[in-house]
């Protein structure tokens, strides 16, 4: 059995630039490029104009929930777009003892 191959790039849909930058820094060591989409328009444009094997999408994406966006992409006219793998991200604020 051959080893799995990693994608050369991923689409990251998140309205927080810090999340995109953090993922870019972490995936760089695996030679995976990160294409960030901080707005709905940029996410739709990038998804429609490039080929992604994997897209990471924020669940609470401001303009349209991540689940609805993925459902939209799963119904894409082009099969190659529908076959993209999706990962849902959920940012969660952690409280500290000072917050309590």
SVG drawing of the C-alpha trace seen along z (x, -y; Angstrom):
<svg xmlns="http://www.w3.org/2000/svg" viewBox="-27 -40 36 42">
<polyline fill="none" stroke="black" stroke-width="0.4" points="0.0,0.0 1.4,-3.4 1.6,-6.3 -1.1,-8.9 -0.2,-12.1 -0.7,-15.5 -2.4,-18.3 -0.2,-20.9 -2.6,-23.7 -5.7,-24.1 -8.4,-26.8 -9.0,-28.3 -12.3,-30.1 -12.2,-32.2 -12.9,-35.9 -10.1,-36.0 -6.7,-36.7 -4.9,-35.3 -6.4,-31.9 -5.3,-31.9 -1.8,-33.0 -1.5,-30.4 -2.6,-27.6 -0.2,-28.9 2.7,-28.7 1.8,-25.3 1.2,-23.7 4.3,-25.3 6.5,-22.6 4.6,-20.0 4.9,-22.0 1.2,-22.7 0.3,-26.1 -2.6,-28.0 -4.9,-30.2 -6.9,-32.4 -10.5,-33.6 -11.6,-36.1 -14.8,-37.1 -17.7,-35.2 -16.9,-36.9 -13.2,-35.8 -14.2,-32.2 -16.6,-31.8 -14.2,-33.4 -11.2,-31.2 -13.2,-28.0 -14.7,-28.6 -11.4,-29.5 -8.9,-27.1 -8.8,-23.4 -8.6,-22.4 -8.4,-18.9 -9.2,-20.2 -11.0,-23.3 -11.1,-24.2 -14.2,-26.3 -15.1,-28.1 -18.4,-26.9 -19.5,-30.4 -18.3,-32.2 -19.8,-35.7 -21.6,-36.2 -22.8,-32.6 -22.5,-29.7 -19.8,-27.3 -22.3,-24.4 -24.4,-26.3 -21.3,-27.3 -20.2,-23.6 -23.7,-22.5 -23.6,-25.0 -20.2,-23.7 -21.3,-20.1 -24.0,-21.0 -21.4,-22.6 -21.9,-22.0 -18.4,-20.7 -17.7,-17.2 -14.1,-18.2 -15.5,-20.9 -18.0,-18.6 -15.3,-16.1 -13.3,-18.5 -12.7,-17.3 -14.1,-19.7 -13.0,-20.2 -15.2,-22.3 -13.4,-24.5 -15.0,-25.8 -13.2,-28.6 -13.9,-28.6 -12.9,-31.2 -11.1,-29.7 -11.8,-31.3 -9.1,-31.8 -9.4,-31.8 -9.3,-35.7 -12.5,-35.6 -14.4,-33.7"/>
</svg>
